[in-house]
C-alpha cells in the first residue's frame, strides 16, 4: 500500500509539472546513459544560477565520485532550441556531447584561473565590460566594479583565456583575486581600459552588418553617405 501511495503521489506531481519542469526531469533521468562509463554512478543535479541582468537560469551539473567542481549546461537553451517532435535520443545525445565539451574546457579553465593569481601573467588579457547597474546587483556582489558617472552603468573586469590564439574561456575578476593581486579598483580600471582600447577599439557598424554578425566597420565619412 505504501508503494502504491508513493507511486500515485509521484504521478500527481508529474501531472502538475510545467513543460519545462518535465523537460528538466527527462534530461536528469536519462543523461547518464549517454555519457562514458566513468559517469555511470555520477550525481546529476538541477541547479538555479543567476545569469545576466540577475535573471535566474536553470543548469545541470554531473559530479563523479570525489569530484568537487563540475561543468554546467543550461537547460533553458535546449528547451527553447528543440521542438516537441524531436526525439529524446537526439536531445540527450546533444546535451551529453555539449556537457563533455564543457567539462574539458572547465578543467582547462580551472588551470588558467590558477595561473591568473599571478597578475603579470594575466594583466594583458583583462578587459572592461559595461553592464547595467540595477539589473546586475546580485550577480556582481563578489566582483569589483566602477560606476560610470552620469549613467546607470558599471564597468566590471573580465579575464580572457587563450588557447592557440583563440579565446576559449573567460571569467570575471573577483574581490578575492584583487586581494591576491594587492590591487585597487582604479589601477585595475586603467589597465583594463588600456587593453580594451588597443585590443578592441571602438567601431561604427551598420545595423545590417551587426544583424548578420559581421565586423565590417565604417569610416566616419561613410556613416552619413549610406542608408
Beta strands, then each sheet from edge to edge (+ up, - down):
strand 1: 43-50
strand 2: 56-63
strand 3: 72-74
strand 4: 126-132
strand 5: 146-147
strand 6: 153-163
strand 7: 166-172
sheet 1: 1+ 2- 3+
sheet 2: 4+ 6- 5+
sheet 3: 4+ 6- 7+
end
